[in-house]
């Protein structure tokens, strides 16, 4: 679970943190939408506790395989990445604070 409040260890030498949410165009819960939308976010990546780089990724149904490849480079697990998703669910008329976003990389 990667968040914006602290760096999260994802591999032997790597930590990742959500730096900012660039956009959140997901369809709100209870609303019928033509497109499911996406969340675009900027991540900070640290190696051996030193800042290495930032990376912008989009979480949507089209980018799953690309994101799996990206995260596989940093994970120390021998398990495969099953899914990548962002929470909490968007609700109509409500703003989500940066500190409440959680990026989950589910393994199988």
Secondary structure as UniProt FT lines:
FT   STRAND          2..3
FT   STRAND          8..9
FT   STRAND          14..24
FT   STRAND          39..47
FT   TURN            48..49
FT   STRAND          50..59
FT   TURN            61..62
FT   HELIX           64..72
FT   TURN            73..74
FT   STRAND          81..87
FT   TURN            92..93
FT   HELIX           98..100
FT   STRAND          102..107
//
